[in-house]
Amino acid sequence: MSSTSSPIPNSSPVSSTTPTTETSSVSPQPTPPRLERPGYTVVNNSVELKLFLDTVVRHISLPPKLFSQVLRLPPPQSSLEPPQGSGILREPTLVPPKLFDVPVSIPELYVDAEGISLSRTGELSILIVHVETRSFSHTYLIHVHVLKHRTFNMHSSDGCHSLRSIFQDNRIPKVFFDCRMDSDALFGQYGVLIQGIIDLQLMCLAVQGGGRMYLPGLEACLLKDLDIDVEERALVSQAKKRGKALWSPKLGGSMERFNDDPLHEDIISYCVVDTAYLPRLFEAYAGIGNSLSLMAVDDLWGDEDAVELSDDVFSWRNRILKESRLRAQKALDPDFTGGSAYNPWHQWKMYDDDDDW
């Protein structure tokens, strides 16, 4: 398995045409510092994929039921159908539980996706899954461009779990930052309708009171809202810039770099840095250790009577969960072509507390 926890390389390999010798009078130039990259694994073959699934099953808190059978989705209420060969099953129908029906623990799966014009009509190239538990922390870069449908249809060694079943189980929380295009690509290309989503972008809006007009970006949230020192902030920003320079056409790069096999080190760093910081960002917004407690993290989706929340805080928690679910379901809308940059709760778009949640 292509796994490592070494720091990001400090510089490109030295060319063989310019060897260094002990007699050289030229002092080596200092290399700029780079961000220490968390442990990661690039998953690009069936053996590694099964090991990934077995590791996830071993470490995260899985519901006691439902995984003994393949999770089946209800027919979407739209004309949009999943692609041929996606392996999605339509009959019989198994309706997922409603929000708050089943109590779960603090989220342990943090997910992001990268690709070429990421959408139902683009290409999902890399799925980044960060696993964060009390005893385990690791980031997996699943190279969907290489694995294709095996990514979601392969089962763990016990034959009961697949990435499809985990993603489609509403009782297992999955944390995204702006899930709209990720969800659109997953359903449009592979028939995977993500459920149990908590969208960190919406949590950020809630922390700010819901008043700002435009949606915040992930990098801005990482640099603004995480308690990290100035040097680390600079290194995070540099890692993002180096990766973006490779894939952004506006900077002379190409989105095809997400399909490279093996992946470029700066592309790996670009992917890992975002997702590995999501648990800390969730803790910051969830109010762990402070008085905010936007999300009742000890009983995240449990009975509202089980936790003491003010009416305002509980209302925001409901708004976050409802809008997260609505964002994921945009993948079922045949007219959806991209997410708005506007805050869904700004002024006239704010939900009424009397709405049917």
N, C-alpha and C positions, 0 to 999 in steps of 0.2 A: 504494500500500500504506500502511495506517495505521501508520506506524512512527515511533518517537521514542526519544530517550534523555534527554529533559529531566527535571529534578527534579519530584517530586510537587508539585502546586500548593500554595502556602502558605495559601490561603484560598479561599472560595467567591467567584464573580464579584460585583463590586459592583453592587447594584441600580441600575437606571436612574433610580429615583425619588429617589436620594440622591447626586447627583453631587458630586464634590469640585472646589473651585476654588482658585486661587492666593490668594484673599483670605480663605479660611477661617482662623479663629484656632484651630481645633481641630487639635492635632497628631495625625498618623496613629498608630493603635495598632500596636505591633510584632506581627508574626504569629509564631506558634510555628514553630520549625524543623521541617522534615520530612525524611525519609530520602531521600537521592539514589537514585532508582530506576534500575536497570540498563537497558540498551537493550532495548526490547521492540517487538513487532509484534502488532497485533490482526488476525487472519486471519478474514474474514467473507464472502468471495466466492470464486468458482472461480479467478479470475486470481491472487489472493493465495495461494490454496492451492497452486496449481502452482508459484508462485515459492518458497513455503516448501519444498515437496518437492525442488525443484531445488537449493535452498541446502543442505538436509540431505545430499542425495546428494553434493554437491560437497565438503562439509567433513568428514563422519564417515568412519571406516574401515569400508568395506563388505566382506563376505566375497567372495572371487573368484568363487564359483559361487552357484548357487541362484536368483539374481535374474533369470536369463534366462527363468524360468518363474514362474507364479503359485504361491505356497506354498499347499499343500493340507493341511488338518488331518485327522488320523485321527478317526473317529467317536467322540464322547464316550461314556464308559462310564456313561451316566446317561440318564434319561428326559427331561432338559431339552434342548430343541432351540433353536437360534438363531431369531430372529424372521424372519418372512417378509420377503423383499426385502433381506436383509442381504448377499447376494452371496457367501456362504460356499460353498466347493466341497467336496464330500465324496469324489469319486472322480476320479482314483486317489489312493490314500493315500500321503503322503510323511511318514515318521516323522522328527521332528527328531533331531539328534544328541544323545547323552547328555552330561551335564556332564563337563567336562575333555577331551572329544574334540577340540575345536578351540581353540587358544590365541587369545586376543583381547587387545586393549590396555585401558588404563584406560577406564572408561565415559565415553561422550561424550553420552549422552542421559539427561536427568533429567526425570521425568514426574510430573504431578499432575492431578487431575480435581476439578471442582466441579459441583454440580448441585442439583436439587430432590429431597430425600430420596434421595441418590445410592445406587442399587442397581439390580437387574434390573427392579424395578417402579417406580422413580422416573424421573428424567430426567437424563441426562448433558448438561450445558449448556456447559461450557468444558473443553477439554483443554489443559493447560499443558505445553509441551515446551521445556525449556531445552537448548540445544546448547552444549557446552563442549569446545573442542579447544585445542591449543597456540596456534593463530592466530586463533581465532574464539570469541566468547562472545555469545549473544543468546537472549532468551526470546520464545517465540511463544504467544499466547493464541488457540487455535483455537476459534471460536464454533460448537460442534457444534449448538447449538439452531438456528442459521441454516443451516448447511451440511448437516445430517442425514447421510445415507449417503455423500455426496460426500467427507466427511472421510476415510473409510477406503478408498474404492474408486477415487478419482481417482489417476492415475499421473503420474509425473514426465515431463518432456519426452522422455526416452529410451524411454518406454513400459515400463520394467522395474521401477520401484519405486513402491510405494504405502505409505501409513502402515500399512495392514493387513499387508503383507508384511514391513515392518521390525519391527513389533510382534510378529509371529508367528515371527520367526527367532531361534532359541535362541542363535545365534552372535553376535548383537549385544546386548550388555548394556544393559538399561534399569534405571535406579535410581529406585525409588519410596520413599516413606516410608509404610509400612502400605498395601500394595497391595490389601487384601482387597475393600473396597467398590468401588474403582476397577475392579478386574478383573471383579467381579460385574456392574457396569453395562456395561462394554465388551462382555462376552460376551452378557449377557442382552438387551441392546438392539441390538447391531450384529454379533454373532457373531464378535467378535475375542477370541481366547484369547491373552493376553499370555504370551510365553515369554522366557527369558533375564533374568528379574527378579533384581535384588539389592535386598533390602529393608533400608533404612537403620535402621528401627526395631529390626530384629533385630541389626544391627551394634552399635547402641547397647547392647543387652542384653549382647552378648558382651564389649564393652569393660568393662562393669561386672561381668563374671564370671558372668552368668546367674542371679544369686541373688535379684534383686528379684521381688516377687510380681506387680506390675502393670506394664503396658506404659507406656512414656513417651510423652508428646505431642511433636509437632514443635516447637512454640514453646518448650517447656521445654528441648529439646535445643539449639535454636539459641542460646538465651540462656545456657545452662550450659556447653556444650561448644565453642563457637566462640571463638577468640581475637579478640574485638572489644571496643572500648573502651566505657565506661559510657554515653557519649552515644549511640553507635550502637545499643546494646542498648535504650535507652529509645525511640529512634525506631522500631526494629523492632516493639517492643511496641505503640506508638501506632498504627502503620500497621495492625497486626492488629486492634486494637480498633475503629478507624474502619470497616474493612471489615466486621467482624462485626456492628457496630451496624446496618448496612444490610440484611444478609441474615438475621440471627438473629431468629426470631419471639419468643424470650424477651426480646429487647432492643427489641422494637417494630418490627423489620425484616421483610423478606419474602424468601424464597428465590427469588422471581421476579426479583429484581434480577440474578441470574446470567443471565437471559434478555434483559435490556435490550439494545437495539441503537440507539445505541451504548452500550457499557458505562460505568458510572459510574467516575470516576477512582479513588475509594477501593476499588472492587471490583477494578480493574486492579492497584492497589498491593497489595492483599491477596493476589492470586494470584501476582504477580511476586516479591514478597519471599520467599515460601516456597520457590519452585522455584529461584530464582537463587542461593540460599544452599546448595542441596543439594550442589554439587560440593565446596565447602569442608568441609561436614559429612562427606562421604565421605572426603576426604583426612584429616580428623581421626581418623575411626574406622579407616581403612585403615592408619594408622600411617606414612603417607608422611613421611619425615624423622625418624622416631623408631624406637625398638626394638620396638614392638608388632607391626607388620606382620601384622595379622589377615588381610587379604586380600593375596595375593602380587601386587601391582599391576603388576609388570613382566610377569607371565605369569598373568593372573588366573585363568583356567580351564585352564591348561596342565597338563602332566604334573607330578605332585607331586614327581618326582625332579629336575625342572628348577630347583627353588628350595629353599633351605635353610630349613625350618620345623620348629619343635619339634613333638612329637606333640600337645601341647595346643593350640597355635595352629592346626595343620592340622585337628584335630578340630573346632575352632570354625568354621573356614572351611567345612567340609563341612556343619555344622549350619545355618549361615546360608543356604547355597545350597539345601539340601534344604528347609528350612522356607519359604524364599521361593517355591520351586516349588510346595509344597503349598498355600501361601496363594493363589497365582494359580489353582490348580486347584479351589479351593472354588467357583468360578463354575460348575463342572460338577455340583455337588451340588444336587439339587432341593430339599433341606431346608435349605440355607444361608439364613439370614435376617439375619446380622450377625456381626461378629467379637467374640470374647471379649476382655475387658479384661485377662485374666490372661496372664502370661508362659508361653509354651508349654513352656519348659524348667525351670519351677520345680519343684524336688523330684521328686515322683512322676511328673511329666510329662516329665522329662529323657530324651532319647534315649540308648539304649544304644550304645556305640561299636561293638558288634558287629552293629548293624542293617545291613540291606542298603541301601547308599546308591545 
